[in-house]
Amino acid sequence: MDTVRIGIIGLGNMGTSHASYLFQNKIEGAIIGAFLEERSGRVAELQRHFDGIPLFTDEDAFFRSGLFDAVLIATPHYSHPRLAQKAFAEGYHVLCEKPAGVFTSEVREMNEAAAESGLVFSLMYNQRTKPIYQTLRKLIHDGELGSIRRMNWIITNWYRSQSYYDSSNWRATWAGEGGGVLINQCPHQLDLWGWLLQMEPKRLRGFCSFGKYRDIEVEDEVTAYLEYETGATGVFITTTAEAPGTNRLEVTGTKGKVVIENEELTFWQLETEEPAFNQSYKGGFGSPNSQLIPIEVKEDATDHEGITQNFVNAIRSGEPLLAPGKEGIYGLTLSNAMQLSTWIDDWVSFPLDESLYEKELSKRIQQSQGKNHATETTLDVSGSH
Amino acid sequence: MDTVRIGIIGLGNMGTSHASYLFQNKIEGAIIGAFLEERSGRVAELQRHFDGIPLFTDEDAFFRSGLFDAVLIATPHYSHPRLAQKAFAEGYHVLCEKPAGVFTSEVREMNEAAAESGLVFSLMYNQRTKPIYQTLRKLIHDGELGSIRRMNWIITNWYRSQSYYDSSNWRATWAGEGGGVLINQCPHQLDLWGWLLQMEPKRLRGFCSFGKYRDIEVEDEVTAYLEYETGATGVFITTTAEAPGTNRLEVTGTKGKVVIENEELTFWQLETEEPAFNQSYKGGFGSPNSQLIPIEVKEDATDHEGITQNFVNAIRSGEPLLAPGKEGIYGLTLSNAMQLSTWIDDWVSFPLDESLYEKELSKRIQQSQGKNHATETTLDVSGSH
């Protein structure tokens, strides 16, 4: 395929952002084919900004248009699996905004549809393009940390004010979004969590607070404790209500430790692997010597544009995907499990009991009050991810 | 009192360390009056090192000797409350090594005996002498952080090899010590935790691993999640099996954040308090501005010698205690609660159910296998605290 024509579905905050760099021809081999935006109030503004792009407000008309080869889905979360499946059925490649969906059974169906279609399916996990996480992943996978023992992530720099939550009726409601900081801000970290460790937990205990610091139904603060079959443990801490936030990831293993904070990666490696030191050392209070190992980390992440370019390249020339769509289920499973553990006030074991999660979520959707104080606003996403 | 004569009870690792600086006249207004060391095998070595100090191997003879005005207790944990109460009954001031005891009901009795006696009672919480923690405490108490929302402590630099555990039969057994990293290494951090926050949790969920990385009965790895009546939360993470360890404390409040790591304190303060910003801000993705506030922290901690000097000054001139003995129960309650939560695999609410804790501990003491591979060794404590 010479040029990939992309149909963008949903021109809210993120969809408009993707449209902007595509419209500016920043993605090699790709152009915008058409827009689908069902909120007619957005039409005039979109036509002003994106002169000449065909705009549909009707989903069927959009899919019948023949104006694109692939879709980029940037609608509210619940609709992702349905729209992706529709696109696969019609023969379109799919790049979908995170999260993959709101609960895992529908994401599983989406993954099956993608596999059957043989089409390209990617997710907008733009943080996978960050060289610092790619470097850490390589250290882990090359065994430079030895066997992993502990991973702690304090990720509290997702500040969101009440005005953010009030910008759309669907935001931060059970019926509209199915969650808060876990489903909207943290899919990136939850994706990286699994992508780095390449393991599913044995069980976890989640502690979510719902509407604690914001007038919302869903979680705005979370702490979770995870245990793995290997004995490794993890702690994940997030909130949208703290400033200045922290983004600090620590991973320890039998051979050393990595800390990522303030966009810097620090790597200590032990001279002797810990279990071997422990076995041979007889001096009581001593500990294994370690060395700071300098690691060169490339500077720039290619970010959203990098994921879109990779998706386009995959279609054009079969380039391997950095964020294959089928992997979206892993982070979502962690997110679902952290909420479910809070709701049942107990451990959640893996594999996740999907039907229990859906039952508990349904209860909350039914009781959802929605919002009547929201005003539909498209926000400047320069501070978002 | 002109010169305080101190009787040191227990000349193991820590007792010998205290004896050394007292013997070198590093504490103004104090001398060593006598030693009580029941292990006769230690006698020759002690007499060689501490020439001229009367040494008793019999407790009653020691207490009858009239050779001291105060005692410094540095025996295994279980005996602390009994020995302190005996000392108070005989009219002696008491400086006791941490922890105050192994379970809280006996510590409560010890505290009552201390209060009735009117004698000076202090605990060896030498980390309270660290200017960096004193500075943080003042920031919190002066309201510079606003209302506290979260405290996270990763304190994994307590590396202890198997050879440390094998240095005494009582170490790291339920019968001999009543716990592991929580009761032996972390009493300092658990004391500082309460001393900094000046609040008792509403409830906590503890996740201890027992003998995971060492051949011991007790906990060598712990994660705990705490909730407070005010809405504040906390996470405490520790282990004796990691190198190089981490010691990172983060405290956030409505007005800012403090991080202590690598012996440095960093303080960010918000221009507008977070709830006020959230209420007035209408821009969606923005967050409150913050500034790094330079804080001068004095360099040197006076450490063990500082606590001993303060104890002696309190006896001689009524100087206020930095680590009053009665406060030892707070950190111990956290420690007990983290173990109990693991044992019952459930939340532990405060006030702690002391009898349930003792029942669960007793079960483990009864099943305790002790150790038959230990060799009695006095270790160089230069790496200890």
Interface residues (C-beta under 8 A of the other chain):
Chain A: R149 R150 N152 I154 T156 Y159 R160 S161 Q162 S163 Y164 S167 R205 F207 S209 K212 Y213 R214 E221 T223 Y225 E227 G231 T233 V235 I237 T239 A241 E242 A243 P244 G245 T246 R248 E250 T252 G256 K257 V259 W268 L270 E274 P275 F277 N278 Q279 Y281 K282 G283 G284 F285 G286 S287 P288 S290 T377 L379 D380 V381 S382 G383 S384
Chain B: R149 R150 N152 I154 T156 Y159 R160 S161 Q162 S163 Y164 S167 R205 F207 S209 K212 Y213 R214 E221 T223 Y225 E227 G231 T233 V235 I237 T239 A241 E242 A243 P244 G245 T246 R248 E250 T252 G256 K257 V259 W268 L270 E274 P275 F277 N278 Q279 Y281 K282 G283 G284 F285 G286 S287 P288 S290 T377 L379 D380 V381 S382 G383 S384
